[in-house]
Amino acid sequence: MSKTYRLYCRTPGDRRFKPVDWNGGTQVTNLIYATLFNQDEVDQLRRVDLAHPDNSHLEFEFRPVTMKE
């Protein structure tokens, strides 16, 4: 089973990271709305999208998700 990750983001004025709804382009407070990523998607996002100059002021972090079965 492959690992699943959730993307968190923090802006310069934030004290904490917040989960991200990738499709909506927003930070969310409820995890049900946060986008989940597999390892291949995480690798691609790190190389291309998160390195974009428009995101230079943001701090991103991928955290592994523990899935209950």
N, C-alpha and C positions, 0 to 999 in steps of 0.2 A: 504494500500500500504506500503510495507516494505521500510526501508531506504536504500539508496545506498551510498557507500563510495568510495573514491579514496585514494590510498596509496601514501604518500609523503616520501622522504628520503633525509637525509643530511649526507654527509661525514665530517670528522673532519675539512677539509679546506674550506668547503662551508659556505657561510653566510646565504643562503636561502635554504629552502626545495624545492625539485623538484619532479614533479609527476613521477610515476614509471610504466613502461611496465613490468608487472610481468612475462609474457611469454618470453620476450626477455631478462629479467634480467638487464634492463638499465633504467637510468633516461632519461626522454624525455622533450623537450621544448614545444611541441604542445600537448594540452590536448586530442586531438582526438586519440592519440596513448596510452594514459594512461589506465590502466586496472581498471574496476569498480568491486566492491565487494558488496555482500549483507551482512546482519548482521551475518548470520551463518558463512560465509567465514571469516569475520573479526575476530570473536571469535576464530576460528580454527587457523588462522594465528598468532594471538597474543600468543596463547598457545604453538604452535609447531615451525613454521618456523622462525618467527622473533626472537625467543629466542635462536636460534642456535648459538653456539660459533663463527662460521665464521662471524656472523653479529654483533659481539660485538662492533666493531668500528663505526657502522652506527647508526644513530638516525632515527627512524621511527615515522610517525604520520598518523593516518587515519582522513580524513576530510569528512564531509557529503557533498553530491552533491545535488544541487538544480536542479531538472529536470523540464523542461518546457513541458507543455502538449499541 
